């Protein structure tokens, strides 16, 4: 582990980094469907079956792919990733933020926590920027066809992945270490060193978690649609709201640099205080 303070920046994906739901760009059109029709079918199926909405859309994708004779395979989902469109500045954001953190004596790790499809995200040009991608994932059978949800990330269980990052337990099959009691000072990334970026109500559990434990939460919105996130700020669910503009001179970029600088300074002061206490007690 690095001696530098580690800062974890966690992102929702759809409408936070990408301009629309990731399935809308290529997956749904490949099935010969309009996005509105697909999501309506998924939502109706979920309500009829009293099913979790995320599992309902994952099943609907399998059902419709079979119905249209378009096998839902990992390689096809990866290929769909190259069609995803991002908000301005996203593709250069990660390197810039990493380099800025280095000037402050800190190290940044980027994570995705999304209810979208992991395979599509892995096919995007930014996939390698993330230490881990927590998202919905399929199990593929011996023929390569998606047959079962391997991981389903809904709005409330997103918070478990924040705990995983906090403790450094990134393997989703490892619940033993995740649930093991651990002193705060031995956790890999303190909550105070965490920043969560999302776009709306589906991100509220993670945003509130940041508010409760001393992290930072940010809601982003498409230019001209500030009203969609104003309530989050008014109800103290987020610290900041900014346009989804990731370019170097944007409000979001400048604020992120300030947050990183603040975390780095706080870590330095904590180290000084701990060293002084140790010298007195020795």
C-alpha positions as CSV (number, residue, x, y, z in Angstrom):
1,X,0.0,0.0,0.0
2,X,1.2,3.5,-0.8
3,X,2.3,5.8,2.1
4,X,0.4,8.6,0.4
5,X,-3.2,9.2,1.5
6,X,-5.5,7.3,-0.9
7,X,-8.6,9.1,-2.2
8,X,-11.4,7.1,-3.7
9,X,-13.6,8.8,-6.2
10,X,-16.7,6.7,-6.9
11,X,-18.9,7.3,-9.9
12,X,-22.4,6.2,-11.0
13,X,-22.2,5.7,-14.8
14,X,-25.4,6.4,-16.6
15,X,-26.1,10.1,-16.9
16,X,-23.1,10.8,-14.6
17,X,-20.3,10.0,-17.0
18,X,-22.4,8.9,-20.0
19,X,-25.0,11.2,-21.5
20,X,-27.7,8.5,-21.5
21,X,-28.3,5.0,-20.2
22,X,-25.6,2.8,-21.6
23,X,-28.0,0.3,-23.1
24,X,-29.6,3.0,-25.2
25,X,-26.6,3.6,-27.5
26,X,-26.3,0.2,-29.1
27,X,-27.7,-2.8,-27.1
28,X,-31.4,-1.8,-27.4
29,X,-31.1,-0.7,-31.1
30,X,-29.5,-4.0,-31.9
31,X,-32.7,-5.7,-30.7
32,X,-34.7,-3.6,-33.1
33,X,-36.4,-1.8,-30.3
34,X,-36.8,1.8,-29.2
35,X,-35.3,2.6,-25.8
36,X,-38.7,3.7,-24.5
37,X,-40.3,0.4,-25.5
38,X,-37.5,-1.7,-23.9
39,X,-37.7,0.1,-20.6
40,X,-41.5,0.1,-20.6
41,X,-41.4,-3.7,-21.1
42,X,-38.8,-4.2,-18.4
43,X,-40.7,-2.0,-15.9
44,X,-44.0,-3.6,-16.7
45,X,-42.5,-7.1,-16.3
46,X,-41.0,-6.1,-12.9
47,X,-44.3,-4.8,-11.6
48,X,-46.3,-7.8,-12.8
49,X,-43.8,-10.2,-11.2
50,X,-43.1,-8.1,-8.2
51,X,-39.5,-8.3,-9.1
52,X,-36.5,-6.1,-8.3
53,X,-36.3,-3.6,-11.1
54,X,-32.7,-4.3,-11.9
55,X,-33.3,-8.0,-12.2
56,X,-36.3,-7.3,-14.3
57,X,-34.3,-5.3,-16.9
58,X,-31.5,-7.9,-16.9
59,X,-34.0,-10.6,-17.6
60,X,-35.8,-8.5,-20.2
61,X,-32.5,-8.1,-22.1
62,X,-32.0,-11.9,-22.2
63,X,-35.6,-12.5,-23.2
64,X,-35.6,-9.9,-26.0
65,X,-32.2,-11.0,-27.3
66,X,-33.6,-14.5,-27.7
67,X,-36.8,-13.3,-29.2
68,X,-34.9,-11.3,-31.8
69,X,-32.3,-14.1,-32.4
70,X,-29.5,-11.8,-31.1
71,X,-27.7,-13.8,-28.5
72,X,-26.7,-11.8,-25.5
73,X,-23.0,-12.6,-25.3
74,X,-20.1,-11.0,-23.5
75,X,-18.2,-10.1,-26.7
76,X,-21.3,-8.4,-28.1
77,X,-21.8,-6.4,-24.9
78,X,-18.2,-5.4,-24.9
79,X,-18.6,-4.2,-28.6
80,X,-21.6,-2.1,-27.6
81,X,-19.3,-0.2,-25.1
82,X,-17.5,1.7,-27.9
83,X,-20.7,3.5,-28.9
84,X,-21.3,5.0,-25.4
85,X,-21.1,8.8,-25.5
86,X,-19.7,10.8,-22.6
87,X,-20.1,14.3,-21.1
88,X,-17.4,16.8,-22.2
89,X,-14.0,16.2,-20.7
90,X,-14.7,12.7,-19.3
91,X,-12.1,10.9,-21.3
92,X,-9.2,13.2,-20.2
93,X,-10.6,13.7,-16.6
94,X,-8.9,10.7,-14.9
95,X,-5.4,11.5,-15.9
96,X,-5.7,15.1,-15.0
97,X,-7.2,14.4,-11.6
98,X,-4.5,11.7,-10.9
99,X,-1.7,14.2,-11.8
100,X,-3.2,16.9,-9.7
101,X,-3.5,14.6,-6.7
102,X,0.2,13.7,-7.0
103,X,1.1,17.4,-6.7
104,X,-0.7,17.4,-3.4
105,X,1.0,14.2,-2.1
106,X,-2.0,12.1,-2.6
107,X,-3.1,9.1,-4.7
108,X,-6.5,8.8,-6.4
109,X,-8.3,5.6,-7.2
110,X,-11.4,5.6,-9.4
111,X,-14.3,3.2,-9.0
112,X,-17.6,2.6,-10.8
113,X,-20.7,1.7,-8.7
114,X,-23.5,1.3,-11.3
115,X,-26.8,-0.5,-12.0
116,X,-25.7,-0.6,-15.6
117,X,-24.0,-3.6,-17.4
118,X,-20.4,-4.3,-16.4
119,X,-19.7,-5.8,-19.8
120,X,-20.7,-2.7,-21.6
121,X,-18.6,-0.5,-19.3
122,X,-15.6,-2.8,-19.9
123,X,-16.0,-2.1,-23.6
124,X,-15.7,1.7,-23.3
125,X,-12.4,3.6,-23.8
126,X,-12.4,4.6,-20.1
127,X,-12.7,1.1,-18.6
128,X,-9.0,0.9,-17.7
129,X,-9.2,4.1,-15.6
130,X,-11.0,2.2,-12.8
131,X,-9.5,0.2,-10.0
132,X,-12.7,-1.8,-9.9
133,X,-16.0,-1.7,-11.8
134,X,-19.0,-2.7,-9.6
135,X,-22.0,-3.2,-11.9
136,X,-24.6,-5.7,-13.0
137,X,-22.9,-8.7,-14.6
138,X,-24.1,-11.9,-16.3
139,X,-23.0,-15.5,-15.9
140,X,-22.4,-16.9,-19.4
141,X,-22.9,-20.6,-20.2
142,X,-20.7,-22.9,-22.2
143,X,-22.1,-21.5,-25.4
144,X,-21.2,-17.9,-24.3
145,X,-24.8,-16.9,-23.8
146,X,-26.0,-14.8,-20.8
147,X,-28.2,-17.0,-18.7
148,X,-28.2,-15.7,-15.1
149,X,-27.4,-12.5,-13.2
150,X,-24.0,-13.0,-11.6
151,X,-24.1,-9.6,-9.8
152,X,-27.1,-7.2,-9.6
153,X,-26.5,-3.7,-8.3
154,X,-29.7,-1.9,-7.3
155,X,-30.1,1.5,-5.7
156,X,-29.9,0.4,-2.1
157,X,-27.2,-2.3,-2.3
158,X,-24.8,0.2,-3.9
159,X,-23.7,1.0,-0.4
160,X,-22.1,-2.4,0.1
161,X,-19.6,-1.5,-2.5
162,X,-18.7,1.7,-0.7
163,X,-17.9,-0.5,2.3
164,X,-15.9,-2.8,0.1
165,X,-13.8,0.1,-1.0
166,X,-13.5,1.4,2.6
167,X,-12.1,-2.0,3.8
168,X,-10.2,-2.9,0.6
169,X,-12.4,-6.0,0.1
170,X,-13.1,-5.7,-3.6
171,X,-13.9,-9.4,-4.4
172,X,-17.8,-9.4,-4.5
173,X,-17.8,-13.1,-3.5
174,X,-15.8,-12.4,-0.3
175,X,-18.5,-11.5,2.3
176,X,-16.5,-12.9,5.2
177,X,-13.9,-10.2,5.2
178,X,-16.4,-7.6,4.3
179,X,-18.5,-8.3,7.4
180,X,-15.5,-8.8,9.7
181,X,-15.1,-6.1,12.4
182,X,-12.2,-3.9,11.6
183,X,-10.8,-0.9,13.6
184,X,-11.3,2.4,11.7
185,X,-7.6,3.2,11.6
186,X,-6.9,-0.1,9.7
187,X,-9.4,0.5,7.0
188,X,-7.8,1.0,3.6
189,X,-9.7,4.1,2.5
190,X,-11.3,6.2,5.3
191,X,-14.8,7.5,4.6
192,X,-13.4,11.0,4.9
193,X,-11.2,10.3,1.8
194,X,-14.2,9.3,-0.3
195,X,-16.0,11.3,-3.0
196,X,-19.2,10.1,-4.7
197,X,-20.5,11.4,-8.0
198,X,-24.0,10.7,-9.1
199,X,-26.9,12.3,-10.9
200,X,-30.1,11.6,-9.0
201,X,-32.4,9.7,-6.7
202,X,-30.9,6.4,-7.5
203,X,-27.6,7.6,-5.9
204,X,-29.2,9.0,-2.7
205,X,-28.2,6.0,-0.5
206,X,-24.5,6.4,-1.3
207,X,-24.8,10.2,-1.2
208,X,-26.4,10.1,2.3
209,X,-23.7,7.6,3.4
210,X,-21.0,10.2,2.4
211,X,-22.9,12.9,4.4
212,X,-23.1,10.6,7.4
213,X,-19.5,9.5,7.6
214,X,-17.6,12.6,6.5
215,X,-17.1,12.0,2.8
216,X,-18.1,14.2,0.0
217,X,-21.0,13.8,-2.4
218,X,-21.6,15.6,-5.7
219,X,-24.6,15.6,-8.0
220,X,-24.0,16.4,-11.6
221,X,-26.6,17.4,-14.2
222,X,-26.8,18.1,-18.0
223,X,-26.3,21.8,-18.9
224,X,-29.5,23.6,-18.3
225,X,-31.1,21.0,-16.1
226,X,-30.0,22.2,-12.7
227,X,-33.6,21.8,-11.3
228,X,-33.2,18.0,-11.4
229,X,-30.7,18.1,-8.6
230,X,-31.5,21.2,-6.6
231,X,-33.6,19.3,-4.2
232,X,-30.7,17.0,-3.3
233,X,-28.8,20.1,-2.2
234,X,-31.7,21.7,-0.4
235,X,-32.3,18.4,1.6
236,X,-28.6,18.1,2.5
237,X,-28.2,14.9,0.5
238,X,-25.2,16.3,-1.4
239,X,-22.4,18.7,-0.7
240,X,-22.4,20.2,-4.2
241,X,-24.2,20.3,-7.5
242,X,-22.4,21.0,-10.8
243,X,-23.0,20.7,-14.6
244,X,-21.7,17.4,-15.9
245,X,-18.7,19.1,-17.5
246,X,-15.4,17.4,-16.8
247,X,-13.2,19.7,-18.8
248,X,-10.2,21.3,-17.1
249,X,-11.6,24.7,-16.4
250,X,-15.1,23.6,-15.4
251,X,-16.7,24.2,-12.1
252,X,-16.6,20.5,-11.3
253,X,-12.9,20.2,-12.1
254,X,-11.9,23.1,-9.9
255,X,-14.1,21.9,-7.1
256,X,-12.6,18.4,-7.3
257,X,-9.1,19.9,-7.0
258,X,-10.1,21.8,-3.9
259,X,-11.6,18.7,-2.3
260,X,-8.5,16.7,-3.0
261,X,-6.3,19.5,-1.6
262,X,-8.5,19.6,1.5
263,X,-8.3,15.8,2.0
264,X,-4.5,15.9,1.6
265,X,-4.1,18.7,4.1
266,X,-6.3,17.0,6.6
267,X,-4.3,13.8,6.3
268,X,-1.0,15.7,6.7
269,X,-2.3,17.4,9.9
270,X,-3.5,14.1,11.3
271,X,-0.1,12.5,10.7
272,X,1.6,15.4,12.5
273,X,-0.8,15.1,15.5
274,X,-0.4,11.4,15.7
275,X,3.4,11.7,15.6
276,X,3.4,14.3,18.4
277,X,1.2,12.1,20.6
278,X,3.4,9.1,19.9
279,X,6.5,11.1,21.0
280,X,4.8,12.2,24.2
281,X,3.8,8.6,25.1
282,X,7.1,7.0,24.2
